[in-house]
Amino acid sequence: MASLDQLNERALALPVIGFLLLTPPILLIFNDESEIWGIPTLYFYAFVIWVFLIILGKLLTNRLIKSELVYAKKPLPPSSTSEDGGKQD
């Protein structure tokens, strides 16, 4: 498992990489008349990058939450579906 510092660095790098992949100089590479499955290449590229960033963000978020709980040695918060209806004294 990656350390908390490595995960934090990845969390910082993800939006930076996403920004760079969606800037005009890179987008202009795909701005031509060709199509992929009937979709213009530019739109296809932008959609694939967008979905890729969402998936990576979700995976990274899950790993960050798990590692922060491990390093902090805290139990998971109680769910609101407990026997007392989520009410705390």
DAPEDA-V392342 format. One record per run of one state. SS is the DSSP state (alpha for helix, beta for strand, coil for the rest). FROM is the first residue (numbers start at 1). TO is the last residue. If there is no record, write none. Layout:
SS_FROM_TO / SS_FROM_TO
This chain:
coil_1_3 / alpha_4_21 / coil_22_23 / alpha_24_30 / coil_31_34 / beta_35_36 / coil_37_38 / beta_39_40 / alpha_41_72 / coil_73_89
